[in-house]
Amino acid sequence: MSATLLFLAPAATISPLFSTLKEEGLESGLAESLRGALALIQKRRPALVFSRPRLPGYRVEELLAEASREEGFPPVIVITDKGSPEEAQRFLEQGAQDYWLEPLDAEKIIAATPRVESPAAAAQKKSPYKMQSFDIIGKHPVVSRVLALARQVAPSKATVLISGESGTGKEMFARFLHSMSDRAQGPFVAVNCAALPEHLLESELFGHEKGAFTGAIARKPGKFELAHGGTILLDEISEMDLGLQAKLLRVLQEGELDRVGGTESVKVDVRVLATTNRSLQEWVEAGKFRQDLYFRLNVIPLKLPPLRERGDDMLLLAHFFVDKFCKQYGLARLDFSREASDWLMAYHWPGNVRELQNLMERAVLLAGRGPIATMHFLLDDDSWTPEEEAAALPLDADAEPLAAPLSGEALEHMLGGKVIPLQEMERIMIMRGLEQTSGNRTQAAELLGISVRTLRNKLNEYRTLGIDIP
């Protein structure tokens, strides 16, 4: 059954996520005032509420105060583009469930949303071990070995330490392990150990009792309790303070925890996964990580290779992401030019799979009808050739020059030297198309290389956000 999410934030921040969330069966509402938010909450009872700390005439403290007074009020997650540990602590003490930094990630929102499943859907399930959207793309021998080991240990309760460079897919492998385990129907809870200071992270992990500290107006279960019967992921475990590491070790060894301010231990049944982009062995030798905790976490080590060492997997992943974004934006299937494929294979990929995913989304939006050329990666070396420019964004013979490729200088001028979100670039190009065709939807769709239906859907989305359409 579908769940509803409510956002209190500027429309431009949230609207790019709506289509992805809708594909996952999540309906999204938008409010810009406390009054509007409370009306939607009473009407729709959203599963989660995401709120900026402040909007014109509104402060999130007002919403958190309402939440503390009303039983059954949906959890509130504070989202901000300029956060601080002090602000995070203040809002969490006032009752916020979590504190996230923007830009928001649709997959993270989906993972955090409690889903209500209908009895019919549950009856149709063939296996509790269905991988859902957590299939791992790759045929390289190193990846195959890691996958084989992951499948072998997934049914156990053994702790797994997943290491690798940033962007190699460590959290995806953690979700894969969870989905392949006998805990797949239980919760999956991820905690970023680098995002919060020690005293606040302790409360997040283990919970606190009412009155444990200033602002603790009610008992709050920690992430370990929320993950009971399922899996908890401790992301970037190397950043955890030494004092808190000792408390974590007790949970791993004894299966019980103490809430902050509590007097009784709480039993928990949780499978623990941890990720790190550092060498924990070197961290231990430097005195920055407890050796006993390292041994306890490193029962099953999974080391993920960087993208540059995965050979042809890079092109497999590139095609996977291109197909994904073509479907998401309602575009025809795109392929790569030979030069683009060669460049992808030769590039070093310091950001690994995450960088590749972002680059493919950019290329899909800029390529029009394709094929994808190196110029659509917006390289900084100004290496476009006349042939690439002529091949990019092909037009009908009598079409206006809207979709002709922009030179680096022209694009720089149009954006005023700023880097803007791809969804905003998409909206700009759609508006240009309508302007150059005097509002003719059919002609504008042809120039943009999309279907008329897709164009109409985009325009309807913009109208709901209060954007004037010519």
SVG drawing of the C-alpha trace seen along z (x, -y; Angstrom):
<svg xmlns="http://www.w3.org/2000/svg" viewBox="-9 -35 59 55">
<polyline fill="none" stroke="black" stroke-width="0.4" points="0.0,0.0 1.3,-3.5 2.6,-5.8 2.4,-9.6 5.3,-12.0 4.9,-15.6 7.6,-18.2 7.9,-21.7 10.5,-23.2 10.9,-25.3 9.3,-23.5 12.5,-23.7 14.3,-21.7 11.8,-18.8 10.2,-18.6 13.1,-16.8 12.4,-13.8 8.7,-13.5 8.8,-11.3 11.3,-8.8 9.2,-8.6 6.0,-8.1 7.6,-5.2 8.2,-3.6 4.5,-4.1 5.1,-7.1 2.8,-10.1 4.3,-13.5 2.7,-16.6 4.2,-20.0 3.4,-22.8 5.0,-26.1 3.3,-27.0 2.5,-25.3 -1.2,-25.7 -1.0,-24.0 1.1,-21.3 -1.2,-20.5 -4.2,-20.4 -2.4,-17.9 -1.3,-15.8 -4.9,-15.6 -6.2,-14.7 -3.5,-12.3 -1.6,-11.1 1.8,-11.0 4.3,-8.3 7.1,-11.0 7.3,-14.7 10.5,-16.4 10.9,-20.1 13.4,-22.9 14.4,-24.6 12.7,-27.8 10.6,-29.2 9.1,-32.7 6.7,-32.9 7.5,-29.4 10.0,-27.7 10.3,-23.9 10.2,-24.3 6.5,-25.0 5.9,-21.7 8.0,-19.7 5.9,-21.3 2.7,-20.1 4.2,-16.7 5.0,-16.4 1.4,-17.3 -0.3,-14.9 -0.1,-11.1 0.5,-9.3 2.0,-12.4 4.2,-11.3 7.9,-11.4 9.7,-14.6 13.0,-14.7 14.7,-18.1 16.5,-18.8 18.9,-21.6 21.4,-22.8 23.6,-24.5 23.6,-22.3 25.7,-22.1 26.2,-19.6 24.7,-22.0 21.6,-22.6 21.2,-18.8 21.5,-18.2 18.9,-20.9 16.3,-19.6 16.8,-15.9 16.4,-16.9 13.1,-18.6 11.8,-15.4 12.9,-15.3 13.5,-11.7 16.6,-12.6 18.6,-15.4 19.6,-15.3 21.8,-17.5 20.7,-18.4 20.7,-17.6 18.1,-14.9 18.6,-11.4 15.5,-9.6 16.9,-6.2 17.5,-7.3 14.0,-8.7 12.6,-5.4 14.6,-3.4 13.6,-5.5 9.8,-5.4 7.8,-2.7 5.7,-0.8 2.3,0.7 1.8,3.8 -1.6,5.1 -2.5,8.7 -2.9,9.5 0.6,8.3 2.0,10.3 0.2,13.4 1.7,13.1 5.2,13.0 7.1,16.1 10.2,15.7 11.2,13.5 14.7,13.3 13.6,11.3 16.4,8.8 14.0,6.1 16.1,3.1 19.3,4.2 20.8,6.3 24.5,5.7 25.6,4.9 29.0,6.4 30.8,9.4 34.4,8.6 36.0,11.6 36.7,9.5 33.0,8.4 31.9,12.0 34.0,13.2 32.7,10.5 29.1,11.3 29.6,15.1 30.9,14.4 28.1,12.0 25.5,14.6 27.2,17.3 27.2,15.3 23.9,13.4 21.7,15.9 24.0,15.8 24.0,13.3 27.8,12.7 28.9,9.1 30.3,7.9 32.8,5.1 32.5,3.6 35.4,1.5 36.2,-0.5 36.7,-4.0 33.9,-6.5 31.3,-5.8 32.0,-2.1 28.6,-1.0 29.2,0.1 25.7,-0.8 24.2,1.0 26.1,4.2 24.8,3.8 21.2,3.6 22.0,6.6 23.1,8.6 19.9,7.7 17.7,8.5 19.3,12.0 19.0,12.8 16.3,14.4 15.8,10.9 14.7,9.4 11.2,8.7 12.6,6.9 13.7,3.3 17.0,2.0 18.3,-1.0 21.3,-3.0 23.3,-5.4 26.0,-7.7 28.6,-7.7 30.4,-10.7 27.4,-13.0 26.9,-13.5 29.1,-14.2 29.7,-11.5 27.1,-12.5 24.4,-12.9 25.4,-9.7 25.0,-7.8 21.5,-8.9 20.7,-8.1 22.1,-4.6 20.9,-3.6 18.0,-5.9 17.3,-8.0 14.9,-8.2 12.6,-11.1 14.5,-13.7 17.9,-12.2 19.1,-15.7 17.6,-19.1 15.0,-18.8 14.5,-15.1 10.7,-15.5 9.9,-11.8 11.5,-8.4 13.1,-7.9 14.1,-4.5 17.5,-4.4 18.4,-3.0 19.3,0.4 15.9,0.8 14.3,-0.4 16.3,2.3 15.2,5.1 14.6,8.2 16.4,6.7 19.7,5.2 21.6,2.0 24.2,0.4 26.9,-1.6 28.2,-3.7 31.7,-5.2 32.4,-3.3 36.0,-4.6 34.7,-8.1 33.1,-6.9 34.7,-8.2 36.7,-5.8 34.5,-6.1 31.4,-5.2 33.2,-2.3 33.4,-0.6 29.7,-0.9 29.1,0.5 31.4,3.5 29.1,4.4 26.0,4.4 27.8,6.6 29.0,9.1 26.0,9.1 23.1,8.2 21.8,5.6 22.1,1.8 21.5,-0.9 19.5,-4.0 21.0,-7.3 19.6,-8.1 18.2,-4.6 18.6,-2.2 17.7,1.1 19.3,2.9 17.3,3.5 17.7,6.8 18.0,6.4 18.2,8.9 20.1,7.0 22.4,8.1 25.3,5.5 26.9,4.4 29.6,1.7 31.3,-0.3 34.5,-2.3 36.5,-4.0 39.7,-3.8 42.1,-1.0 40.8,-0.1 43.9,2.0 46.0,-1.2 43.5,-3.1 44.0,-0.5 47.8,-0.8 47.4,-4.6 45.3,-4.3 42.2,-5.7 40.1,-2.5 39.7,0.2 41.4,3.4 38.8,5.6 36.0,3.8 37.9,4.2 38.1,8.0 34.5,8.1 33.4,6.2 35.8,7.9 34.2,11.4 33.4,11.3 35.4,8.7 34.1,7.6 36.5,5.3 34.9,3.5 37.2,2.7 37.2,-0.9 35.5,-1.4 38.8,-1.9 39.8,1.7 36.5,3.3 37.2,3.3 34.2,3.7 31.9,3.4 32.2,-0.4 30.3,-0.2 27.7,2.2 27.0,-0.2 27.0,-3.2 24.4,-1.5 22.4,-0.5 22.2,-4.1 21.5,-5.5 18.5,-3.2 17.3,-4.0 17.4,-7.8 15.9,-7.5 12.9,-5.6 12.7,-8.1 12.6,-11.2 10.4,-9.5 13.1,-9.6 13.9,-7.1 16.7,-4.7 20.2,-6.2 23.6,-4.7 27.1,-6.0 29.3,-7.2 32.6,-5.3 34.5,-8.3 32.3,-8.5 32.8,-4.8 36.5,-5.1 36.5,-8.2 34.5,-6.3 36.9,-3.4 40.0,-5.7 38.7,-8.0 40.1,-7.5 36.7,-7.7 37.8,-9.2 34.2,-9.3 33.6,-5.7 30.0,-4.4 28.4,-7.5 30.3,-9.8 29.3,-7.6 25.7,-7.7 25.6,-11.5 27.5,-11.8 25.0,-9.5 22.0,-11.5 23.7,-14.7 24.5,-13.1 20.9,-11.7 19.4,-15.2 21.9,-16.9 22.0,-14.4 18.5,-14.9 18.0,-12.2 21.6,-10.9 23.9,-9.3 25.7,-10.4 28.9,-12.1 31.9,-13.2 30.6,-16.8 27.5,-15.7 29.7,-14.9 30.5,-18.7 34.2,-18.1 36.5,-20.9 39.2,-20.4 37.1,-22.0 38.0,-19.0 34.8,-19.0 35.4,-18.4 33.2,-19.9 32.0,-16.3 30.9,-15.9 29.0,-19.1 27.3,-18.3 26.3,-14.8 25.0,-16.0 21.3,-16.7 20.2,-16.1 17.4,-18.3 14.8,-18.1 15.8,-20.0 13.4,-22.9 13.7,-23.0 14.7,-26.0 18.2,-25.9 17.0,-25.3 18.5,-21.8 21.7,-22.6 24.7,-21.9 25.8,-24.8 29.4,-25.7 31.2,-25.8 31.2,-29.6 27.5,-29.8 26.5,-27.4 28.7,-29.3 26.9,-32.6 23.4,-31.0 24.0,-29.7 25.8,-32.8 28.8,-30.8 26.8,-28.7 26.3,-24.9 22.6,-24.2 20.7,-20.9 20.0,-18.8 16.3,-19.0 16.5,-22.8 18.5,-22.6 15.6,-20.4 13.0,-23.0 15.1,-25.8 15.3,-23.9 11.6,-23.1 10.8,-26.7 13.2,-27.7 11.4,-25.2 8.0,-26.7 9.3,-30.2 10.8,-29.4 7.7,-27.6 5.3,-30.2 3.8,-27.7 3.2,-25.0 3.5,-21.8 4.0,-19.4 6.8,-21.5 8.5,-22.0 8.5,-18.3 10.1,-17.6 12.8,-20.2 13.5,-18.7 13.5,-15.1 10.8,-14.0 7.2,-12.8 4.3,-15.3 2.9,-13.2 6.1,-13.6 6.1,-17.3 2.5,-17.7 3.3,-15.7 6.3,-18.0 4.2,-21.1 1.5,-19.7 4.2,-19.1 5.4,-22.6 1.9,-24.0 1.4,-22.1 4.5,-23.9 3.2,-27.3 5.4,-27.9 3.8,-30.0 3.6,-28.1 3.6,-30.2"/>
</svg>
